[in-house]
Amino acid sequence: MNELKHFQRVGDYHKMANIPAPEHPLISLVDYSSVQYPEDIESIRWKQDYYTIGLKRNIPYKLFYGQQQYDFDEGVMTFIAPGQVMSLGTNPNLNSKEPSGWLLLIHPDFLWNSGLAKQIKQYEFFGYTVNEALFLSEKEENMMLDLMENIRREYQSNIDKFSQKIVVSQLELLLNYAERFYERQFITRNITNHEVLGKLETLLTEYFKEESLIDKGLPSVQFVAENLNLSANYLSSMLKSLTGQSTQQHIQNKVIEKAKEQLSATTNSVSEIAYNLGFEHPASFTKLFKSKTEMSPMEFRKTYN
């Protein structure tokens, strides 16, 4: 296992990339064409304490992000939150073009005492894996680059009481556009996403085919996402875009569907049905059933008698 380095400061990345120290200790826009990683870069893993927003092309590496990987063969944007473990590997699809792009590094301390300090954690795409990165049109890419340049111009200027507010407002605008563009990506990939929806239905149907799930329990969002080869956050965002409901709600809907089948077609008690569906406590099943149908399980059963 390679040694895990801990990059606590934005400047730590600058040192590894062999570029000049950052002009501001908490925020930096890095020209990726100037990055020169050490020869042993593929043996290095690092954990970072800052946010990284990347917009890169023709990168000669695979980026490993947790257990996922991505080849930067097309221009993409990635959003990486603090606490993630990163590493690089050889990209066999490397072309002859020179790498280019930008990395915006922001330490959470820069956001201190601003509304974005808490709000930034609600942007779900920081939890997407890099193979679910954001693809941009030329117009969208130019828009993002302009915002990054605005941020750099501001932190390079003389610092005054307005500096943080102006940078944060530009950053928030960039993140809001990213949210919009991800929504567009869900829509334009409609066919593929509907295939995922079909696979989700098949997965849940097969899972609940077992007569009793006492040992397995209810399927978790993480279990479903892993079986669909997506991150949990990305899957929920995609499903919300397509259906208005999260992964958890889809799981609950399948539970209610199977519960109705057993309540109407068997003489099993409510407790037996709850255990058969993977609930540890029948009261939890009853509470969910009532919240979804506005009837208790027994009230529902009576409608069939």
GUVEX-612172 format. One line per field, with one value per residue (C-alpha): residue in three letters; x, y, z; residue number from 1. Coordinates in Angstrom, 2 decimals, padded with zeros to 5 digits. Example, Ala and Ser with C-alpha at 12.3 -4.5 7.8 and 13.67 -1.06 7.14 Angstrom:
! residues 2
resn [ALA, SER]
px [012.30, 013.67]
py [-004.50, -001.06]
pz [007.80, 007.14]
resi [1, 2]
This chain:
! residues 305
resn [MET, ASN, GLU, LEU, LYS, HIS, PHE, GLN, ARG, VAL, GLY, ASP, TYR, HIS, LYS, MET, ALA, ASN, ILE, PRO, ALA, PRO, GLU, HIS, PRO, LEU, ILE, SER, LEU, VAL, ASP, TYR, SER, SER, VAL, GLN, TYR, PRO, GLU, ASP, ILE, GLU, SER, ILE, ARG, TRP, LYS, GLN, ASP, TYR, TYR, THR, ILE, GLY, LEU, LYS, ARG, ASN, ILE, PRO, TYR, LYS, LEU, PHE, TYR, GLY, GLN, GLN, GLN, TYR, ASP, PHE, ASP, GLU, GLY, VAL, MET, THR, PHE, ILE, ALA, PRO, GLY, GLN, VAL, MET, SER, LEU, GLY, THR, ASN, PRO, ASN, LEU, ASN, SER, LYS, GLU, PRO, SER, GLY, TRP, LEU, LEU, LEU, ILE, HIS, PRO, ASP, PHE, LEU, TRP, ASN, SER, GLY, LEU, ALA, LYS, GLN, ILE, LYS, GLN, TYR, GLU, PHE, PHE, GLY, TYR, THR, VAL, ASN, GLU, ALA, LEU, PHE, LEU, SER, GLU, LYS, GLU, GLU, ASN, MET, MET, LEU, ASP, LEU, MET, GLU, ASN, ILE, ARG, ARG, GLU, TYR, GLN, SER, ASN, ILE, ASP, LYS, PHE, SER, GLN, LYS, ILE, VAL, VAL, SER, GLN, LEU, GLU, LEU, LEU, LEU, ASN, TYR, ALA, GLU, ARG, PHE, TYR, GLU, ARG, GLN, PHE, ILE, THR, ARG, ASN, ILE, THR, ASN, HIS, GLU, VAL, LEU, GLY, LYS, LEU, GLU, THR, LEU, LEU, THR, GLU, TYR, PHE, LYS, GLU, GLU, SER, LEU, ILE, ASP, LYS, GLY, LEU, PRO, SER, VAL, GLN, PHE, VAL, ALA, GLU, ASN, LEU, ASN, LEU, SER, ALA, ASN, TYR, LEU, SER, SER, MET, LEU, LYS, SER, LEU, THR, GLY, GLN, SER, THR, GLN, GLN, HIS, ILE, GLN, ASN, LYS, VAL, ILE, GLU, LYS, ALA, LYS, GLU, GLN, LEU, SER, ALA, THR, THR, ASN, SER, VAL, SER, GLU, ILE, ALA, TYR, ASN, LEU, GLY, PHE, GLU, HIS, PRO, ALA, SER, PHE, THR, LYS, LEU, PHE, LYS, SER, LYS, THR, GLU, MET, SER, PRO, MET, GLU, PHE, ARG, LYS, THR, TYR, ASN]
px [000.00, 001.44, 001.95, -000.98, 000.04, -002.11, -002.47, -003.76, -003.07, -003.58, 000.18, 000.77, -000.66, 001.50, 004.60, 003.67, 002.86, 006.16, 004.54, 005.10, 003.51, -000.10, -000.65, -003.34, -002.95, -006.57, -007.53, -005.71, -006.47, -003.87, -003.08, -002.95, -000.60, 002.09, 001.75, 004.81, 004.17, 007.12, 008.21, 006.83, 003.38, 001.68, 002.95, 001.48, -001.92, -003.12, -005.99, -006.85, -008.50, -009.72, -012.27, -011.04, -013.02, -011.35, -011.93, -009.38, -008.60, -006.11, -004.85, -002.24, -003.53, -006.37, -007.66, -008.60, -011.17, -012.08, -012.68, -013.68, -011.60, -011.90, -009.89, -009.78, -010.17, -012.76, -013.18, -014.96, -015.56, -015.08, -015.97, -014.01, -014.78, -012.35, -011.54, -011.34, -008.41, -006.84, -004.25, -003.16, -002.43, -001.30, -003.89, -003.49, -005.80, -003.39, -003.36, -000.70, -002.42, -000.96, -002.86, -004.75, -007.32, -007.67, -007.88, -009.62, -008.54, -010.55, -009.84, -013.00, -011.44, -011.78, -015.57, -015.64, -018.45, -020.16, -023.47, -021.63, -019.68, -022.70, -024.44, -021.53, -022.13, -025.60, -024.29, -024.68, -022.25, -019.34, -020.37, -020.46, -017.63, -015.43, -016.78, -020.02, -018.31, -019.94, -019.64, -019.89, -020.75, -018.26, -020.53, -020.89, -017.16, -016.38, -018.87, -017.19, -013.73, -014.85, -016.05, -012.75, -010.86, -013.04, -012.14, -008.43, -008.48, -010.17, -007.82, -004.84, -006.06, -005.37, -007.29, -009.98, -013.18, -015.09, -012.66, -014.04, -017.65, -016.91, -014.97, -017.63, -020.40, -018.50, -017.91, -021.57, -022.57, -020.21, -021.71, -025.26, -024.43, -022.88, -026.14, -028.07, -025.70, -025.92, -029.71, -029.30, -026.98, -029.63, -032.15, -029.90, -028.91, -032.57, -032.36, -029.45, -031.07, -034.33, -032.30, -031.00, -034.57, -035.48, -032.46, -033.48, -036.96, -035.52, -033.01, -035.67, -038.09, -035.45, -034.42, -037.96, -038.67, -037.35, -040.13, -038.29, -035.65, -035.16, -031.42, -030.77, -032.88, -034.15, -031.96, -029.93, -029.42, -025.71, -026.49, -028.72, -026.22, -023.31, -025.32, -026.11, -022.44, -023.29, -022.56, -025.45, -025.68, -025.61, -028.27, -030.62, -030.08, -030.76, -033.91, -035.20, -034.72, -036.56, -039.27, -039.26, -038.33, -035.05, -033.56, -034.86, -038.38, -038.16, -037.12, -040.01, -042.46, -041.35, -041.74, -045.31, -046.08, -044.91, -046.66, -049.97, -049.53, -049.03, -051.81, -054.32, -053.24, -052.06, -053.24, -049.83, -049.96, -048.69, -045.64, -044.86, -045.16, -042.88, -040.20, -040.60, -039.91, -036.74, -037.96, -036.40, -039.44, -043.07, -043.82, -041.43, -043.24, -046.64, -045.41, -044.02, -047.13, -049.41, -047.28, -047.46, -051.09, -052.84, -054.08, -052.70, -051.85, -054.96, -057.18, -055.81, -056.42, -060.04, -060.68, -060.10, -062.45]
py [000.00, 003.39, 005.98, 008.36, 012.02, 014.62, 017.91, 020.32, 023.53, 024.70, 025.25, 021.52, 020.79, 023.53, 021.84, 018.44, 020.00, 021.90, 025.28, 028.58, 029.04, 030.30, 034.06, 033.60, 030.94, 029.77, 029.96, 029.39, 029.00, 026.66, 026.54, 022.77, 023.12, 024.35, 021.39, 019.11, 016.13, 014.18, 011.05, 008.81, 010.47, 007.11, 005.83, 008.78, 008.87, 011.97, 013.19, 016.86, 019.32, 021.72, 021.79, 021.25, 022.31, 021.10, 021.88, 019.87, 018.43, 015.85, 014.86, 012.06, 010.29, 008.29, 009.98, 007.58, 009.04, 006.58, 003.33, 005.06, 006.25, 008.56, 009.06, 012.74, 012.07, 014.83, 018.18, 017.66, 019.40, 017.64, 018.70, 017.18, 017.82, 017.84, 014.45, 012.54, 010.22, 010.85, 009.14, 009.13, 006.31, 005.97, 006.76, 004.27, 006.41, 009.34, 011.37, 013.72, 016.92, 018.96, 018.87, 022.04, 023.38, 024.85, 023.73, 025.99, 025.11, 026.57, 025.90, 025.86, 028.56, 031.00, 030.60, 031.27, 033.57, 033.48, 031.87, 029.54, 027.98, 025.78, 025.96, 024.43, 021.08, 020.96, 020.84, 017.12, 016.98, 017.23, 013.66, 012.40, 010.15, 011.48, 009.10, 011.04, 014.33, 017.31, 017.60, 021.12, 022.73, 025.31, 028.12, 026.59, 025.98, 029.61, 030.76, 028.69, 029.85, 033.49, 032.96, 031.28, 034.21, 036.67, 034.84, 034.96, 038.65, 039.45, 037.50, 038.93, 042.49, 044.42, 042.67, 044.78, 044.17, 043.39, 040.82, 037.69, 038.68, 039.23, 035.97, 033.99, 035.48, 034.45, 030.96, 030.60, 031.64, 029.02, 026.31, 027.34, 027.12, 023.69, 022.60, 023.83, 022.13, 018.81, 019.05, 019.58, 016.57, 014.39, 015.52, 015.09, 011.62, 010.71, 007.35, 006.11, 007.35, 005.58, 002.40, 002.93, 003.38, 000.04, -001.65, -000.16, -001.64, -005.05, -004.95, -004.16, -006.72, -009.45, -008.37, -008.64, -011.95, -013.79, -014.88, -013.62, -010.91, -011.24, -011.84, -009.49, -006.59, -003.75, -002.76, 000.36, 003.28, 002.40, -001.22, -000.10, 002.48, 000.04, -002.53, 000.12, 001.25, 004.79, 006.86, 007.17, 010.96, 010.84, 008.14, 010.06, 013.29, 011.51, 009.84, 013.12, 014.67, 011.82, 010.96, 013.59, 010.93, 009.92, 006.42, 005.97, 006.84, 004.31, 001.64, 002.58, 002.46, -001.09, -002.04, -000.72, -002.52, -005.86, -005.18, -004.59, -007.89, -009.81, -007.97, -008.71, -012.23, -013.91, -014.41, -013.50, -011.18, -007.61, -008.58, -011.55, -009.34, -006.73, -009.32, -010.89, -007.51, -006.98, -004.73, -005.25, -003.80, -004.17, -000.70, 000.80, -001.02, 000.17, 003.76, 003.72, 002.04, 004.62, 007.53, 006.25, 005.11, 007.08, 003.71, 001.23, -002.24, -003.68, -000.95, -001.67, -005.44, -004.79, -003.15, -006.59, -008.47]
pz [000.00, -001.01, 001.69, 002.11, 002.08, 003.80, 001.92, 004.55, 002.63, -000.93, -001.08, -000.51, -003.97, -005.49, -004.07, -005.49, -008.88, -008.94, -009.50, -007.65, -004.24, -004.29, -004.29, -001.64, 001.09, 000.92, -002.77, -006.05, -009.74, -011.26, -014.98, -015.55, -018.54, -016.11, -013.72, -013.53, -011.30, -009.87, -011.74, -009.00, -009.09, -009.73, -006.39, -004.47, -002.80, -001.05, 001.09, 000.71, 003.10, 000.39, -002.42, -005.98, -009.04, -012.22, -015.88, -017.85, -021.29, -022.61, -019.18, -019.41, -016.30, -014.94, -011.82, -009.03, -006.67, -003.96, -005.88, -009.13, -012.05, -015.00, -018.21, -019.18, -022.90, -023.27, -021.58, -018.28, -014.99, -011.70, -008.17, -005.31, -001.64, 001.29, 002.79, -000.50, -001.24, -004.64, -006.84, -010.48, -012.93, -016.54, -019.19, -022.08, -024.24, -024.16, -027.38, -028.71, -027.60, -024.78, -021.47, -020.63, -018.25, -014.78, -011.18, -008.67, -005.12, -002.23, 001.43, 003.62, 005.81, 002.92, 003.15, 006.89, 008.03, 004.62, 003.68, 001.30, 004.19, 004.96, 001.60, -000.33, 001.40, -000.14, -003.72, -004.30, -007.23, -004.77, -003.88, -007.46, -008.56, -011.32, -013.96, -013.50, -014.25, -015.92, -019.71, -021.09, -024.39, -025.69, -024.53, -021.05, -020.80, -021.66, -019.05, -016.35, -017.40, -017.21, -013.63, -012.69, -014.19, -012.26, -009.05, -009.84, -010.74, -007.45, -005.16, -007.07, -006.38, -003.22, -000.44, 001.21, 003.17, -000.04, -001.45, 000.20, -000.53, -004.23, -004.63, -002.75, -004.92, -008.09, -006.68, -005.74, -009.26, -010.71, -008.48, -009.38, -013.09, -012.47, -010.84, -013.89, -016.33, -014.45, -014.72, -018.47, -018.60, -016.95, -019.57, -022.62, -021.45, -021.14, -022.96, -020.86, -017.68, -018.48, -018.94, -015.41, -014.23, -015.79, -014.19, -010.82, -011.13, -012.08, -009.21, -006.61, -008.02, -007.82, -004.32, -002.96, -004.70, -001.66, 000.66, 003.73, 004.03, 007.79, 007.40, 004.46, 005.67, 003.49, 000.52, 001.27, -001.12, -001.21, -002.15, -005.01, -006.29, -006.24, -008.19, -010.81, -010.93, -009.86, -006.79, -004.34, -004.74, -008.52, -008.68, -006.39, -008.35, -011.63, -010.29, -008.90, -012.32, -014.07, -011.55, -008.82, -006.27, -004.62, -004.54, -000.99, -002.12, -004.96, -002.46, -000.18, -003.09, -003.89, -000.21, -000.20, -003.46, -002.02, 001.28, -000.51, -002.36, 000.88, 002.75, 000.00, -001.02, 002.20, 005.76, 007.23, 010.20, 009.88, 011.94, 009.67, 006.60, 008.17, 008.91, 005.47, 003.88, 005.91, 008.73, 012.14, 013.91, 012.75, 014.11, 011.57, 008.77, 010.00, 010.25, 006.68, 005.27, 006.87, 005.70, 002.12, 001.95, 004.73, 006.01, 008.50, 007.10, 008.79, 007.39, 003.93, 004.37, 005.33, 001.97, 000.40, 002.73]
resi [1, 2, 3, 4, 5, 6, 7, 8, 9, 10, 11, 12, 13, 14, 15, 16, 17, 18, 19, 20, 21, 22, 23, 24, 25, 26, 27, 28, 29, 30, 31, 32, 33, 34, 35, 36, 37, 38, 39, 40, 41, 42, 43, 44, 45, 46, 47, 48, 49, 50, 51, 52, 53, 54, 55, 56, 57, 58, 59, 60, 61, 62, 63, 64, 65, 66, 67, 68, 69, 70, 71, 72, 73, 74, 75, 76, 77, 78, 79, 80, 81, 82, 83, 84, 85, 86, 87, 88, 89, 90, 91, 92, 93, 94, 95, 96, 97, 98, 99, 100, 101, 102, 103, 104, 105, 106, 107, 108, 109, 110, 111, 112, 113, 114, 115, 116, 117, 118, 119, 120, 121, 122, 123, 124, 125, 126, 127, 128, 129, 130, 131, 132, 133, 134, 135, 136, 137, 138, 139, 140, 141, 142, 143, 144, 145, 146, 147, 148, 149, 150, 151, 152, 153, 154, 155, 156, 157, 158, 159, 160, 161, 162, 163, 164, 165, 166, 167, 168, 169, 170, 171, 172, 173, 174, 175, 176, 177, 178, 179, 180, 181, 182, 183, 184, 185, 186, 187, 188, 189, 190, 191, 192, 193, 194, 195, 196, 197, 198, 199, 200, 201, 202, 203, 204, 205, 206, 207, 208, 209, 210, 211, 212, 213, 214, 215, 216, 217, 218, 219, 220, 221, 222, 223, 224, 225, 226, 227, 228, 229, 230, 231, 232, 233, 234, 235, 236, 237, 238, 239, 240, 241, 242, 243, 244, 245, 246, 247, 248, 249, 250, 251, 252, 253, 254, 255, 256, 257, 258, 259, 260, 261, 262, 263, 264, 265, 266, 267, 268, 269, 270, 271, 272, 273, 274, 275, 276, 277, 278, 279, 280, 281, 282, 283, 284, 285, 286, 287, 288, 289, 290, 291, 292, 293, 294, 295, 296, 297, 298, 299, 300, 301, 302, 303, 304, 305]
